[in-house]
Amino acid sequence: MGIEGAYFFIETRVGETRGVLRKIKETVREAESSMITGPYDVVTIVRCKELDKIGSTETFIKAVPGVIRVVACLIDTKTKK
């Protein structure tokens, strides 16, 4: 599997989504983050081939006040056509 980055699906406490989104955007500069609807409140996309960097980004996101849960999904470059 060739890693291109990761999607982070983030669930937040009620009323804290905007603050979580702001903190991620201020701190994780190489990421693209947006509010979404559904079971998760924020999605963050990190383009990076280094698993250590992806792991440290996940650790940071989990520590942001207001975050309940984070699901990380790696982006596999081998599935591209």
PyMOL commands that set and color helices and strands:
alter all, ss='L'
color gray80, all
select helices_A, chain A and resi 17-27+51-63+77-79
alter helices_A, ss='H'
color red, helices_A
select strands_A, chain A and resi 3-12+31-35+42-47+67-76
alter strands_A, ss='S'
color yellow, strands_A
deselect
rebuild
show_as cartoon
